[in-house]
């Protein structure tokens, strides 16, 4: 019954406040034991442990249950991202207090606000995975790049190298979020001849961006739009969309690209004048 009340209550609050996107901090890890129908089991409970697979966590050193199965299911289902809180114009703050005593305050805090999408850079944690390859056919590498991007990598690129003994090779570099690290690592080891992958965490600042579909004489084209702090807009038509329209209309890709770029710029200019 508790789980039902918590899930329905969460849904009601999200609907009441018209929440569009949820960010969650890394979930706290904990230790200890709990009683269930099968007897005494270690914490996190098996259901919780299964739910938080692939989700960023942080160590606390606390003995006691900090994340319940219901809490884990709500967080992992609804959160769009796990990490630092984005820049917000905060309108509401809520607290949910727990009954148990821990070395740190036992409460859940929620901030509600308007995200400043077009005013600030967004800081995020990223992983850089690298490996050097000189003993596989290079024509395979573009397919590997495509698979890595489809698996959740944020960026993938190849750098030509001269390896030991003077052999030509490539450095495969992948940028990804921590939650897909294992998936990306497994894919690299499976799809390439490498026997190991280097990995390091880095921080980066990125401009908020969105993808919009622009109608052109050649068909719909997706355009990536980002905004600088001063309000200046950067936009770039997506190559795949331009390629499809160019192929369908038997026109040069550059022609479709420039048309989409100009139409997108005109649309944004009109929108800014009317707002």
N, C-alpha and C positions, 0 to 999 in steps of 0.2 A: 504493500500500500504506500509506503514511504517513497519508493521509486516512482510510482505512478503520479503522486502529488508533485514530486520534484520535476519530472519531465513535463507534465501538463502546465505546471506553474511557470516554468521557463518559457514554454511556448506562448503563454498568455502575455508575459512581460515583453517578449520580443515583438509580438503583434501590437501591443499597446503603445510601445515607444517607436514602432516602425523601424526597427533595427535592420539595416541593410548588410552590414558586414561585421564579423566578430574577430577580434585579435585576442590571443591568449598567451600569457607568459609560459615559459617552459614548465612542465609539471614537476612538482617536488617529489624526489625519491625518499623513501623511508624504509624502516625495518621493523622487526618485531613479529608477533604471532597474533592470530585471531581464531576464535572458535566458530566452527560451522557444523553441518550435519555429518561431515566425515571426520570430525575431531579437530585437533589443533593443526593449523596450516600456517606457513610463513607468509609474511607481508612483503610486497603487495599481494593481494589475493589473486588467484589464477585468472579470474575474469578481468581484473584491473590490468594485470601484466600483459594479457593478450591485447587489450584495447589500446595500450600505450605503445605498442610496437611501432617503430618508425616515427615516433613523436619526440621532439626535443624534451629533455628532462634536465633537472639540476639536483645535485646532492645536497642533503640537509643534515644528515647525521642524527635525525630525530627518530626515536622509537615510538611507533604509533601510526595509525592509519590517517594519512593526510589526503589521500585521493581514494574515494570509494568507487566501486564499479559503475554506479549511476553517474557520479561526477565525471568519471573518465569517459563514459559513453556520450554524455552531453558535450564535453569539451572537444573530443576528437571528431564528433559528427558535425558540430556547428562552427568550429573555429576555421576561418579561412587561412590564417597564418599563426605560427607560434614564434614568439620572439619579443623584441622590445616594443613598447607601446608607441604607436605612431603619433605624430603631432596632431592635437585635437583642440578645438574650441569646446571646452568641457561645459556641459549643461547640467549634468546630474552625477552624483556619486552615491553608490549604495554599498552597504556592508551586510554580510551574513555571518553571524557569530556562532562558533562551535562551542560545545559543552565541555570538551576535554581540555586539560591543561598541558601545554607544551612549553619548551624553553623559549619559544617565540610566540607572539600574538596569534591566536587561533581564529582567524576570520578570513573571509573571501571579500575582496573589494572589486567593485565594478565601476568603470567610468563610462559615461555615455556622452557623446559629443559629435560635432561635425568635423570630419576629417579635412585637413587643409591640403587637399590634393594638389592644388596648383600654386602653393606658396613656399613649400620647403622641400629640401632633399630628404629622401627616406634612407635611413641607415639600416643596414642589415648584415647579418653574419653569413658568410659564404665559404664553401670549401673549394680548394683548388687541388685537383687530382692530375698528376702528370706521369707519363711513362715514355721512354724512348724505344723506338721500334726500327729495326734495320734488317729483319729477316722474314718479311712477309710481302707478298705482291702489293705494291702501292695502290693498285686499282680497287682493292678491297676497302681501303680506308674511307672513301666517301660514304659507303654503305654503313660503316661503323659509326661515322659521325651522325648520320640520319637516325640510326637506332638509339644513340645516346640522347639526342634531342627529344625523340619520341618517348624516352623513358623518364624524362623530367629534368634533364640537364638544362641549365640556363644559357650556357654558351659552350661551344666546342670548336677548337681550332687546331690546325697542324702547322708546325714550324720546321722547315728543312734543317737538317743537322749533318755534320760530318762526324761520324762515330769513330771509335777506336779502329785501328788498322786502316783508316782512310775510307771506310765504307759509308756511302750516303744513307741517311735515315731520316726519321721524322720524330718530333716530339708531339705527342698527343696531349693536349691540355683540355681539361673539362672543369667548368664552373657549375656547382650544384649546391642546393640547400642540404643541410645536415640530415634531414629526414629521408632523403633518397640516396644517401651515401652507399649503403650496402647494395642497393639495386644497381647503381652506376658502377661500383667496383666489380661486382660479379659480371656485368656485361662486358667491361673492358677485358677482364681475364678470359672470358669465354670467346669473345669475338676477335681478339688479337693474339699474336704470338708471345706477348710479354709474360714474364714470370713474376712481376711485381709492380706496384703502383705507389708513387710518392703522394703524400697528402699533407696539406697544411691549411689551417683556418685563416681566413682574412676577413676584414671588414670593408664594406664598400658603401658609397653613397650613390643613389640612383634617383633620377627624376621620375616622379609619378607619370605613368603613361596609360593610354587606353587605345583600343582598336575600334575604329569606326568604319562602316561601309559607305563608300562614296559612289554614287551613280554617275557613270561616265558614258559617252557615246558608244563605248566598246563593251559595256556591261559593268556590274558592280565590282569595285576594287576595294580591298581592305587597306586602311591607312593608319599607321601608328602615329599617335599624337602625344607630345610631351610639352610641359609648360615650365619655363624658367621662373625664378623667384620674382623677376620684374614684370611678369606677365607675357613675355615674349614666347611665341609658340614655335616649336620644332615639329615638323611632320615629315613622314617618309612612307610612300606607298610600299606595300609588301610585294616583294618580287614575285612570289608564287601566284598572287592574284593577277598581277600584270602579265605574267607569262601565259596564264590560262586565257585571258582576254585577247592577248596578241595572237595566240594560236587559233582561237575561235574566229577571229576577224581577219586573219592573214595580214596583220600589220606589224611593224617593228615594235619590239618591246619598249624601246626608248620613247616612241610616240605615245603609247599607252601610259607609260610612267609619268611623262610630263603633263599629260591631260589630267590624270588623277591628282597630281601634285597641285596644279593650278586650280582645279575645281574645289579641292579640299581647302586651299588657302582662301578662295573667294567665299566659300561657305562659312568659314570661321570668321572672316572679316565682317560679313553681314550679321552674323550672330552677335559679335561684340558690339556692333553699332546699335543693335536693337535692345541690348541688355543694359 
